[in-house]
Amino acid sequence: MLTGTPFIPETITVHLGTPDSNAPNVTVDFANYIKNVASSEIFPTWNENALRANIYAIVSFALNRIYTEWYRSRGYDFDITSTTQYDQKFINGREYFENISFLVDELFDDYVRRQGTVEPLFTSFCNGTTSTCSGLSQWGTVDLANNGFTPYEILQYYYGDDIDIVKDAPVKTAEPSYPGRDLKFGAANNDVKSLQIFLNRISRNYPAIPKIPQADGIFDTSTEAAVRAFQEIFDFEVNGIVSEAVWYRIVYIYTSVKRLAELNSEGVALEEVSPLYPEQLSIGMQNDGVKSLQYFLAVIGAYYEAVLPVEITGYFGEETEKSLKSFQRVFGLPQTGVLDRATFNDIYRAYMGIVDTVKPEYTAVVLYPGTIFREGANSDYVRTLQEYLSLIHETYPNIPAVNNTGYFGTVTKQAVTEFQKQFGINPTGIVGSITWDKIAEVYSDLRYGFDKRPYQNPGYTISGE
């Protein structure tokens, strides 16, 4: 969850013992988990304000464990344990006190955070009699409540004046922070932005990791260099690719250096988790993300008979929704007609399967290789891009000629930027699917006299059930 703003998970998985014990896990409804812990930790006869303050602390503690992936980033398959030695007391199968159950139904989607941060505060607490700590004293809350303190004032007394209580947080199905596929050079999405923020913060404690100049969500050469340095420091294969294991080690180190699972947390600012790209695409939307989706569906639809082709317009209308649903049906996904991260991952895998297997005789012009290209990139695909731009220059002299070196330097960036201006594309100087496809289209028209892009007439199809 570290890659977004917090929400209330529908369920939580509890390990019924200490972390390394051979104990079972149980997955329970989140509100019922809070009822169980509250009924196990505090007494129903306490002043209601004390009960409320304790429930806020119990909710926030659990959410902090989930948000930071405290256990999952260490390779465990649960969110929290049942023991107060590490977490909160949970007694599997116990009954709940009626008044506590009533209060939890009201408060389970509220949590404590520091002002100016987004993560649920690590609201450490102890009973205040047989054990003491730097956080909340459960029995101490009773005295404060009996002296007229409100729940918020009780929490301020223990956690400081600079706290907020977030009310009515959304309830969603929890997803792991790992993107679902490896991140590597050329990727561009919100997960890359999170990766860049994580590595830049870690580099303050591990200065051998070079800073990434821009956390702009594009996995460029500077991002790859930072990943390689991290891998070398933490004994991973040094390949510049962020696998699931590397991702979770980065999450673990980031959580540690920022002390996110401690009361004196450095905190996560809103701008650190604000998405650069839409997290979902659905009917009625119009943007470059939709145009990119349509490009992928157009190619996949050309090679998979059961996937409906779609026109690349940038508007998410009924035809795009039908095409997306047909893809979801073919690949066994819920047919929502909405592009989420899981659906895009499967779209990308299907698309790259085509790129990797389609025979050269069917590709008079090259399909977009699935990689973002910007200044500093060096590959054979850049050489192809330069070849296309050189031919286009002969008809459009305002687009500079470039040498086919394979290195994306200043002149190539200028040529790309001028091309984008010429054909109504946002002039970023960066080549993604939209720019690559338009360059391929113009090149094909100029060289062959008509559009020979592979998805216009691929020549063969891939069956799909």
Beta strands, then each sheet from edge to edge (+ up, - down):
strand 1: 8-9
strand 2: 11-15
strand 3: 25-29
strand 4: 80-81
strand 5: 111-114
strand 6: 125-126
strand 7: 136-137
strand 8: 163-166
strand 9: 171-172
sheet 1: 1+ 9+
sheet 2: 3+ 2- 4-
sheet 3: 5+ 8-
sheet 4: 6+ 7+
end
